[in-house]
Amino acid sequence: MAYLSGESMTQIQANIVAPEGRIEHVAWHEPSPPSHEFLAVICPEEEGGFSAVALFIPGVISQGETIEEARTNIREAFEALLESCKRRGEPLPSSASPVIELTEGSRQVWITSNG
């Protein structure tokens, strides 16, 4: 016999009474969304601000007035591409070699998305 409780659909707890009368507590948790990590390059622009490009994911580009804004915007561009690929049932595009060359003043950064 099982007695179920839970605060939401993402968590279910059960007290299971084993045949020998022992009570066992079991909990199920829905897994959190997978996180994705990708390498991006952030480059200062001559006219101000920064451009950001995902190194091995074609089409993921963005910009921002600050480095932090460029990081946020490249993450959002990646999440938009990821969502689009999921809707169409397509794999995320990738490139075996970088899609850009590094220029003076550019820096590589890891971007993490929970999308």
trRosetta pair geometry for C-beta under 8 A, 3 or more apart (Angstrom, degrees):
i j d omega theta_ij theta_ji phi_ij phi_ji
1 16 7.5 160 82 -151 42 52
1 17 4.8 6 54 38 89 114
2 14 4.6 -13 -168 -167 111 121
2 15 6.9 153 -154 73 57 45
2 16 5.0 -18 -100 -99 86 73
2 17 7.7 -153 -75 13 39 72
3 14 6.6 146 69 -155 46 63
3 15 4.7 -6 52 51 103 97
4 12 6.1 -24 -158 -169 106 100
4 13 7.1 141 -156 78 54 49
4 14 5.2 -24 -97 -96 67 85
5 12 7.8 146 78 -159 34 55
5 13 5.2 -23 67 65 82 99
5 14 7.8 163 21 -83 64 40
6 9 7.5 87 129 -91 136 21
6 11 5.1 174 -151 99 101 71
6 12 4.4 -48 -69 -105 142 49
6 13 5.9 158 -77 12 74 74
7 11 5.9 15 42 65 85 121
8 11 5.8 62 56 28 79 88
9 30 7.4 31 123 -29 72 141
10 29 6.7 24 153 -160 79 65
10 30 4.1 -90 -147 29 74 120
11 27 7.1 -12 -167 -172 89 100
11 28 7.3 163 -152 86 42 60
11 29 5.5 -3 -107 -110 78 73
11 30 7.3 -97 -58 7 49 84
12 27 7.3 164 89 -155 48 55
12 28 4.8 1 59 54 95 104
13 25 7.1 -10 -174 -170 101 90
13 26 7.2 161 -159 88 54 49
13 27 4.7 -18 -107 -106 80 83
13 28 7.7 -165 -78 23 37 64
14 25 7.5 160 87 -154 48 47
14 26 4.9 -13 63 63 96 95
14 27 7.6 177 22 -82 65 39
14 28 7.9 30 0 -4 104 97
15 23 5.4 -5 -178 -171 103 108
15 24 7.3 154 -160 76 52 39
15 25 5.6 -24 -103 -98 71 68
15 26 7.9 167 -91 21 23 72
16 23 7.1 147 74 -158 42 54
16 24 4.7 -22 63 63 97 94
16 25 7.8 178 19 -83 76 18
16 26 5.9 26 -8 2 117 117
17 21 6.8 -21 -173 -143 97 32
17 22 7.5 152 -157 77 53 37
17 23 5.6 -28 -98 -99 65 70
17 24 8.0 174 -86 19 18 73
18 21 7.0 -32 74 40 76 20
18 22 4.4 -4 42 60 121 88
18 23 7.5 -151 6 -79 82 19
18 24 5.9 67 -40 -11 106 112
32 114 7.5 -46 154 -161 108 116
33 114 5.6 100 82 167 111 82
33 115 7.0 -82 142 156 140 11
34 114 7.9 175 98 -154 31 55
35 112 5.8 5 174 -174 118 99
35 113 6.7 162 -161 84 69 42
35 114 5.0 -36 -103 -101 84 63
36 78 7.2 -156 99 150 133 129
36 82 6.9 -162 3 -95 162 149
36 112 7.2 157 82 -155 46 51
36 113 4.8 -14 60 62 95 95
36 114 7.9 -179 19 -86 72 17
36 115 6.5 -41 20 54 119 86
37 110 5.8 0 -174 -176 106 105
37 111 6.9 162 -153 82 55 47
37 112 4.9 -18 -99 -101 84 74
37 113 7.7 177 -79 21 37 68
38 54 5.4 2 137 -147 136 110
38 55 7.4 -175 165 36 91 82
38 56 7.0 -141 -158 52 102 92
38 57 6.0 -14 -157 -14 152 130
38 60 7.7 29 114 92 157 160
38 78 6.4 -179 33 -123 141 149
38 110 7.5 157 81 -153 27 61
38 111 5.5 -20 63 60 77 96
38 113 7.8 -1 12 6 100 109
39 54 7.3 108 81 -161 49 63
39 55 4.6 -24 100 25 98 129
39 56 6.6 57 53 5 99 101
39 108 5.9 -6 -172 -170 104 108
39 109 7.5 152 -154 79 58 34
39 110 6.1 -39 -98 -99 62 62
39 111 7.6 157 -105 15 13 82
40 52 5.4 19 165 -176 129 96
40 53 6.3 163 -159 82 81 36
40 54 5.1 -50 -98 -98 87 49
40 55 6.3 -161 -106 -19 26 81
40 60 7.8 -96 -104 117 108 114
40 71 7.6 152 74 -120 143 65
40 74 5.1 83 -138 152 162 157
40 108 7.2 153 81 -153 37 59
40 109 5.6 -25 66 65 87 84
40 110 7.8 133 20 -118 78 15
40 111 5.1 34 -2 -15 122 123
41 52 7.1 169 83 -148 46 51
41 53 5.3 -11 54 58 93 90
41 55 5.9 93 -21 -73 97 92
41 100 6.3 -125 47 75 144 126
41 102 6.3 -145 -135 -103 142 78
41 106 5.2 18 179 172 106 124
41 107 7.1 162 -151 81 64 30
41 108 5.6 -36 -96 -96 71 63
41 109 7.7 142 -104 18 23 75
42 50 5.2 14 -178 171 97 128
42 51 7.3 169 -152 84 51 43
42 52 4.9 -14 -101 -99 76 84
42 67 5.7 81 153 -140 154 86
42 70 5.2 113 -133 113 114 141
42 71 7.0 -37 -75 -65 140 76
42 74 7.8 -116 -83 -21 92 147
42 106 6.6 167 82 -155 40 73
42 107 5.7 -17 58 61 89 81
42 109 5.9 16 -5 6 113 123
43 50 6.4 154 75 -159 38 75
43 51 5.1 -13 59 58 96 91
43 52 7.7 179 18 -79 70 37
43 53 7.7 11 0 7 111 103
43 103 5.7 52 -134 51 129 111
43 105 6.7 88 -153 97 67 91
43 106 4.0 -26 -96 -99 82 102
44 49 7.9 149 -153 94 57 33
44 50 5.7 -47 -100 -101 45 80
44 105 4.8 -59 27 141 112 133
44 106 7.5 -143 10 -79 66 56
45 48 6.2 -17 81 68 98 23
45 49 5.1 -3 37 74 123 78
45 50 6.3 -168 -7 -98 90 23
45 51 5.8 93 -61 -21 108 94
45 63 7.4 16 -31 -143 140 122
48 65 7.4 -3 147 -142 100 71
49 63 5.8 47 148 171 125 108
49 64 6.3 -173 -163 99 97 33
49 65 4.9 -66 -108 -114 93 39
49 66 7.8 -64 -132 -35 61 26
49 70 7.6 135 175 -66 81 112
50 63 6.4 170 91 -156 49 70
50 64 5.6 -12 60 62 94 76
50 65 7.7 46 17 134 81 7
50 66 7.0 -7 11 144 120 14
50 67 5.6 64 -7 -92 168 54
50 69 7.7 138 48 70 108 88
50 70 4.2 -69 94 -49 114 151
51 61 7.1 -10 -179 -172 99 98
51 62 7.5 164 -161 92 58 38
51 63 4.8 -35 -107 -99 58 93
51 70 7.0 125 164 -136 6 128
52 61 6.8 157 88 -159 58 52
52 62 4.9 -13 61 66 105 82
52 63 6.4 175 13 -88 80 34
52 64 7.0 21 -13 5 120 99
52 70 4.2 149 -39 172 122 100
52 71 6.9 172 -108 -76 154 35
52 73 6.5 141 40 79 136 97
52 74 3.9 -98 126 -59 135 127
53 60 7.2 119 -162 95 49 69
53 61 4.9 -7 -105 -109 75 86
53 74 7.6 -107 -45 -122 9 126
53 99 6.6 -132 164 81 121 109
53 100 5.1 58 103 -2 157 143
54 57 3.9 -22 119 50 137 103
54 60 3.6 20 10 83 129 123
54 61 7.4 -115 11 -67 76 49
54 74 6.5 155 -55 -175 82 111
54 77 7.7 -150 -24 97 115 115
54 78 6.2 112 -70 -84 142 107
54 99 7.5 41 89 30 65 130
54 111 7.6 -84 -104 37 90 137
55 98 4.7 -50 -172 -126 91 92
55 99 6.6 168 -173 24 34 82
55 100 7.1 -102 -122 39 60 87
55 108 7.2 11 -53 -129 139 105
56 94 5.6 14 147 -162 95 86
56 95 5.1 -149 -159 59 61 78
56 96 7.6 40 -145 -100 108 7
56 97 7.8 175 -114 95 85 13
56 98 6.5 -69 -72 -102 68 50
56 99 7.0 162 -102 -16 22 94
57 60 4.5 18 102 13 112 129
57 78 6.8 59 98 -117 160 96
57 81 7.2 134 161 100 125 160
57 92 7.0 -38 -130 163 113 105
57 93 6.4 112 -157 88 67 79
57 94 6.0 -39 -97 -108 64 61
57 95 7.2 -158 -72 10 16 90
57 99 7.6 -78 62 -11 30 137
58 93 5.3 -60 48 124 98 130
58 94 7.8 163 4 -130 83 12
58 95 5.6 97 -40 -39 96 118
58 99 5.5 154 -94 -99 68 145
59 81 6.4 134 104 -106 113 137
59 93 6.8 64 21 63 120 139
60 74 6.6 78 156 -164 97 81
60 77 5.0 136 -155 121 74 111
60 78 5.1 39 -143 -83 138 71
60 81 5.7 -82 -82 -7 98 152
61 74 7.5 -40 -155 -115 21 88
61 77 6.6 -122 58 169 26 166
62 70 6.5 157 103 -155 97 63
62 73 3.8 -170 155 129 142 105
62 74 4.6 -155 37 -76 121 58
62 76 7.2 95 -93 61 159 91
62 77 4.6 -156 -49 -27 118 138
63 70 6.0 -40 -165 -112 31 93
63 73 6.6 -38 60 95 28 155
64 67 7.3 114 83 -128 121 6
64 68 7.3 -118 130 81 151 44
64 69 3.0 176 -175 107 130 93
64 70 3.5 -140 30 -57 112 57
64 71 7.5 -58 18 15 154 49
64 72 6.9 96 -89 48 151 89
64 73 5.0 176 -60 5 107 131
65 69 5.4 29 43 50 70 155
66 69 4.5 96 51 7 80 102
66 70 7.0 -140 94 -5 42 86
67 70 5.6 -55 -150 37 33 113
67 71 6.4 36 151 -22 66 103
68 71 5.6 -49 -149 33 34 114
68 72 6.5 33 152 -17 65 104
69 72 5.7 -52 -147 37 34 111
69 73 6.1 30 155 -17 66 109
70 73 5.8 -57 -142 41 29 109
70 74 6.3 28 159 -20 65 106
71 74 6.1 -55 -145 35 26 106
71 75 6.5 29 154 -19 61 107
71 109 6.5 -68 -105 113 109 153
71 111 6.4 -177 -160 -105 82 104
72 75 5.8 -58 -155 35 30 113
72 76 6.5 27 151 -17 65 107
73 76 5.6 -53 -147 37 35 112
73 77 6.4 39 152 -22 66 102
74 77 5.5 -48 -146 34 35 114
74 78 6.4 39 151 -20 64 102
74 111 6.0 -114 103 -91 112 163
75 78 5.7 -54 -152 35 31 112
75 79 6.4 30 151 -18 65 107
75 111 5.3 -157 -81 -177 87 122
75 112 7.9 -1 -118 73 120 35
75 113 5.3 164 -159 -84 92 103
76 79 5.6 -52 -144 38 33 112
76 80 6.4 38 154 -22 65 102
77 80 5.8 -52 -150 33 31 113
77 81 6.6 30 152 -16 63 105
78 81 5.8 -58 -152 38 32 110
78 82 6.2 34 151 -21 67 108
78 111 6.9 150 -2 113 154 136
78 113 5.6 -152 97 -33 125 157
78 115 7.2 167 112 33 89 146
79 82 5.5 -50 -142 37 33 115
79 83 6.3 35 157 -19 65 105
79 113 5.5 -163 -69 -162 95 140
79 115 3.9 -176 -124 -80 95 158
80 83 5.9 -53 -147 37 29 110
80 84 6.4 31 153 -20 62 108
81 84 5.6 -56 -148 37 31 113
81 85 6.3 31 154 -19 66 105
81 92 7.1 84 131 -137 105 89
81 93 7.8 -81 176 30 127 96
82 85 5.8 -55 -149 36 29 110
82 86 6.4 31 153 -20 64 106
82 92 6.3 -10 -107 -98 71 117
82 113 7.4 175 -5 114 155 146
82 115 5.1 115 77 118 148 128
83 86 5.7 -53 -148 34 32 113
83 87 6.4 33 154 -20 65 105
83 115 6.9 -85 -50 180 89 122
84 87 5.8 -53 -149 34 30 112
84 88 6.5 11 159 -2 64 111
85 88 6.1 -68 -146 48 29 99
85 90 4.7 -101 -151 76 77 86
85 91 6.6 -33 -174 128 128 12
85 92 5.3 146 85 -83 178 58
85 93 7.7 -154 -91 -12 132 72
86 89 7.6 28 -177 -74 29 34
95 98 7.2 97 101 -132 123 7
95 99 5.4 114 39 -63 160 91
98 101 7.2 119 104 -83 127 38
102 106 5.1 -154 -158 73 77 129
102 108 7.6 -53 -101 -51 124 96
103 106 5.0 90 56 -16 68 121
